Amino acid sequence: MALDVTVGIDIGTTSVKALAVDAEGGVVARARVPHRLVVPAPDLMEHDAVRAWRRGPRAALAGVIASAEQSVSTRIRQVGVCVSSMVPSVTAVDNKGIPRTPGLLYGDARGGDLGAAQPGSSEEVSEFIRWTSSEFPGARGYWPALAVANYALGRRAAIDTATAFTYFPLHTGMEWDAELLSRLGAVPAQMPAVVPLGEPVVKMGDGVLSSGSIDALGEQMVAGARDDGDVLVICGSTLVVWVVVPEWVEVPGLWTVPHTVPGKVLIGGASNAGGLFLQWVAAMIGFGSLEAALERFDDVVGSSPARDVPVWAPYPRGERTPLHDPARRAAITGMDMTHGPSAVLRAALEATGFVVRHHVDLAIAGLGKRSGVAPRRIVATGGGSRSRAWMQALADATGLVVDVVAVPEGAALGSAYVARMAAGLESSFEGGARWARIGGRIDPLQASLEPCSERYLSFRELSGDVG
């Protein structure tokens, strides 16, 4: 007898995570391979693509299978593998599929000034290709992280149709546009193959390698934020906020995208006020890695009184939604001689909650009162959801209960479900809902609601947006 598992691998900003998952969504084993985020200048952000996009997924897959075999008393049969990654990203690869230029990441200034472009806009990735082709002309390919990983694992450079959508109109939905690519210094042959989401790319051992997924799409499938007024908050290096609504409405400053739940739509977007911001704050006042900082947050935040906290504008590297201002920088107000590290940390955590509240306020206002939709709860996922203090700050700053998912590696879990589809074991994305599990609920502290609401107004003013 063998235990069949699918493996979901997520290439994140600071690590590659992998989960081996059984048919019911139970996590059999985990693996994590860290890598460094390179910030050579305030407006640049990149990876060592060899380490993060090629070696990382290989090591994570080997590690999670080895861990699974140690944790159970039977043979592990790997029936499917799926990789997810952030978008956009680009590197140039040589004839062996090995990256030869930096791995450019979302928000890097080499992607140009996007303004309030929707996530489906190809403007950023187009500029990435232009820059990369000038650095390494004649490369075998100009590939995103997903294609690099799929080639490293299965010897085929492929991406899924959802990832390809972020290239539109460079990819028309049917093929690569040769004329548009030529303006960027590339040709269709240098771009990855496009395979439908949830379909296999190649045979791999006892199973198949799936075409892949976008990280946030994987989160949506398995988080359980499905009802109108649910707010999905992905607490990763980037903070991602999605409000579930019943109809397509475009709100200035926010993005509107389809939900994986039929008949539902998501309004929100991505903010730089996530784990990278918190790590920056923690490092400034003497803490170490993000993981260590989150542990320390839980220890020290409670010592700062709810009514005596400064206010951050959490933008050391500009802001994405809803402000769309890459030149914006961080500021803190309300500091006095009585404030120490705990107050600064608490203020940073609250700032992430205020960013969530801002997204929610704009989304609900955009729907209008006649919609009848009101925010009902936060569903929190991502590595930061392990921090009780961060989750409490989200609850206090928004006034909403926070349901914390049982499996914080949501993108990897969603990818493991997509791998089951590629293996022919699932027939629809809707089935991912049965893997959604809540690990705990955090209620807002009544004593914090009034002072947090007052600080939220200060946050909006400090951020230059008081509408």
Secondary structure as the mmCIF struct_conf table of DSSP 4:
data_model
#
loop_
_struct_conf.conf_type_id
_struct_conf.id
_struct_conf.beg_label_comp_id
_struct_conf.beg_label_asym_id
_struct_conf.beg_label_seq_id
_struct_conf.end_label_comp_id
_struct_conf.end_label_asym_id
_struct_conf.end_label_seq_id
STRN STRN1 ALA A 2 ILE A 11
BEND BEND1 THR A 13 THR A 14
STRN STRN2 SER A 15 VAL A 21
TURN_TY1_P TURN_TY1_P1 ALA A 23 GLU A 24
BEND BEND2 GLY A 25 GLY A 25
STRN STRN3 VAL A 27 PRO A 34
HELX_LH_PP_P HELX_LH_PP_P1 ARG A 36 ARG A 36
STRN STRN4 LEU A 37 VAL A 38
BEND BEND3 PRO A 40 ALA A 41
TURN_TY1_P TURN_TY1_P2 PRO A 42 ASP A 43
STRN STRN5 GLU A 46 HIS A 47
HELX_RH_AL_P HELX_RH_AL_P1 ALA A 49 ALA A 49
HELX_RH_PI_P HELX_RH_PI_P1 VAL A 50 ARG A 55
HELX_RH_AL_P HELX_RH_AL_P2 GLY A 56 SER A 71
BEND BEND4 VAL A 72 THR A 74
STRN STRN6 ARG A 75 SER A 85
BEND BEND5 VAL A 87 PRO A 88
STRN STRN7 SER A 89 VAL A 93
TURN_TY1_P TURN_TY1_P3 ASN A 95 LYS A 96
BEND BEND6 GLY A 97 GLY A 97
STRN STRN8 PRO A 99 PRO A 99
BEND BEND7 THR A 101 THR A 101
STRN STRN9 GLY A 103 LEU A 105
TURN_TY1_P TURN_TY1_P4 TYR A 106 GLY A 107
HELX_RH_3T_P HELX_RH_3T_P1 ALA A 109 GLY A 111
TURN_TY1_P TURN_TY1_P5 GLY A 115 ALA A 116
TURN_TY1_P TURN_TY1_P6 PRO A 119 GLY A 120
HELX_RH_AL_P HELX_RH_AL_P3 GLU A 123 GLU A 135
BEND BEND8 PHE A 136 PHE A 136
TURN_TY1_P TURN_TY1_P7 PRO A 137 GLY A 138
BEND BEND9 ARG A 140 ARG A 140
STRN STRN10 GLY A 141 TRP A 143
HELX_RH_AL_P HELX_RH_AL_P4 ALA A 145 GLY A 154
BEND BEND10 ARG A 155 ARG A 155
STRN STRN11 ALA A 158 ASP A 160
HELX_RH_AL_P HELX_RH_AL_P5 THR A 161 PHE A 165
TURN_TY1_P TURN_TY1_P8 THR A 166 PRO A 169
BEND BEND11 LEU A 170 LEU A 170
STRN STRN12 HIS A 171 HIS A 171
BEND BEND12 GLY A 173 GLU A 175
STRN STRN13 TRP A 176 TRP A 176
HELX_RH_AL_P HELX_RH_AL_P6 ALA A 178 SER A 182
TURN_TY1_P TURN_TY1_P9 ARG A 183 GLY A 185
HELX_RH_3T_P HELX_RH_3T_P2 PRO A 188 GLN A 190
BEND BEND13 MET A 191 MET A 191
HELX_LH_PP_P HELX_LH_PP_P2 PRO A 192 PRO A 192
STRN STRN14 ALA A 193 VAL A 195
TURN_TY1_P TURN_TY1_P10 LEU A 197 GLY A 198
STRN STRN15 PRO A 200 MET A 204
TURN_TY1_P TURN_TY1_P11 GLY A 205 ASP A 206
STRN STRN16 GLY A 207 SER A 210
STRN STRN17 SER A 213 ILE A 214
HELX_RH_AL_P HELX_RH_AL_P7 ASP A 215 ALA A 223
BEND BEND14 ASP A 227 ASP A 227
TURN_TY1_P TURN_TY1_P12 ASP A 228 GLY A 229
STRN STRN18 ASP A 230 CYS A 235
BEND BEND15 GLY A 236 THR A 238
STRN STRN19 LEU A 239 VAL A 245
BEND BEND16 PRO A 246 GLU A 247
TURN_TY1_P TURN_TY1_P13 PRO A 252 GLY A 253
BEND BEND17 LEU A 254 LEU A 254
STRN STRN20 TRP A 255 PRO A 258
BEND BEND18 THR A 260 VAL A 261
TURN_TY1_P TURN_TY1_P14 PRO A 262 GLY A 263
STRN STRN21 VAL A 265 SER A 271
BEND BEND19 ASN A 272 ASN A 272
BEND BEND20 GLY A 274 GLY A 274
HELX_RH_AL_P HELX_RH_AL_P8 GLY A 275 MET A 284
TURN_TY1_P TURN_TY1_P15 ILE A 285 GLY A 286
BEND BEND21 SER A 289 SER A 289
HELX_RH_AL_P HELX_RH_AL_P9 LEU A 290 VAL A 300
HELX_RH_3T_P HELX_RH_3T_P3 VAL A 301 SER A 303
BEND BEND22 SER A 304 SER A 304
TURN_TY1_P TURN_TY1_P16 ALA A 306 ARG A 307
STRN STRN22 VAL A 311 ALA A 313
TURN_TY1_P TURN_TY1_P17 PRO A 316 ARG A 317
STRN STRN23 GLU A 319 GLU A 319
TURN_TY1_P TURN_TY1_P18 THR A 321 LEU A 323
STRN STRN24 ASP A 325 ASP A 325
TURN_TY1_P TURN_TY1_P19 PRO A 326 ALA A 327
STRN STRN25 ALA A 331 THR A 333
BEND BEND23 GLY A 334 GLY A 334
TURN_TY1_P TURN_TY1_P20 MET A 337 THR A 338
HELX_RH_AL_P HELX_RH_AL_P10 PRO A 341 LEU A 367
HELX_RH_3T_P HELX_RH_3T_P4 LYS A 369 SER A 371
STRN STRN26 ARG A 377 THR A 381
BEND BEND24 GLY A 382 GLY A 382
HELX_RH_3T_P HELX_RH_3T_P5 GLY A 383 ARG A 386
HELX_RH_AL_P HELX_RH_AL_P11 ARG A 388 THR A 398
TURN_TY1_P TURN_TY1_P21 GLY A 399 GLY A 399
STRN STRN27 VAL A 402 VAL A 405
BEND BEND25 ALA A 406 ALA A 406
BEND BEND26 PRO A 408 PRO A 408
HELX_RH_AL_P HELX_RH_AL_P12 GLY A 410 ALA A 422
TURN_TY1_P TURN_TY1_P22 ALA A 423 GLY A 424
BEND BEND27 LEU A 425 LEU A 425
HELX_RH_3T_P HELX_RH_3T_P6 PHE A 429 TRP A 435
STRN STRN28 ILE A 438 ILE A 442
HELX_LH_PP_P HELX_LH_PP_P3 ASP A 443 LEU A 445
HELX_RH_AL_P HELX_RH_AL_P13 GLN A 446 LEU A 462
TURN_TY1_P TURN_TY1_P23 SER A 463 GLY A 464
#
